[in-house]
Amino acid sequence: MRIKMRGSAAVEYALGLVFFVAVVLAPVFSGKNAVELLIDAIKLEHSAYMHASSMSL
């Protein structure tokens, strides 16, 4: 006897996506979430690159 389980993969993917979004948007350190920490890190590294590239040899 086979039980039909159509659409169960879609439910699993939806739950996984909801969990992933909740983890990414949850506050991690000092009230910032992972996206904000990534943006801050990119801004810091970009400003350091711009400073280094503006220096004359």
N, C-alpha and C positions, 0 to 999 in steps of 0.2 A: 504494500500500500504506500503510494507516494503522496506526500503532502505538498501542495503547491505553495510556493513561497515567492510569488512574483512581487517585485517592488521592494523587497527587503534590503537590497543593496543601496537603493536610493535613500532609504531611511537611515541606514548606517552612515552613509556619506554626509547626509545633512546633520546628523548628530555630531559627527567628527568635525565638520566645519564650524558648527556652533561652539564646540569645545575649544577649537583652535582660536577662533576670534575672541572668545572670553579670556583665554590665557594671554593673548597678545595685547589686549586692551586693559588688562588688570594692572593696577599700580604695582610697581616692583620696588624701586628705591625712591625715597623722598617724594612719594606721590606721583612719580612719572611712570608711564607705561613703556613697553618695549619700543614702540614706534617713536615716542618722544626721545628716548635715550639714543636711538639710532640717528634721528635727525640732528640732535645735539652733537653727536660724535662726528657726523659728516661735516657739519658747520665748523667744528673745531679743526678738523684735519684740512678742510679747504682753506681756512684762514691761515693756517701754518704754511700750506703750500703757496698761497699767494704772497705771503711775507717772504718766503725763501726765494721765490721766482722774481721778486722785485729787487732783490739785492744785486748790486753790481759786482762783477768779478774783478 
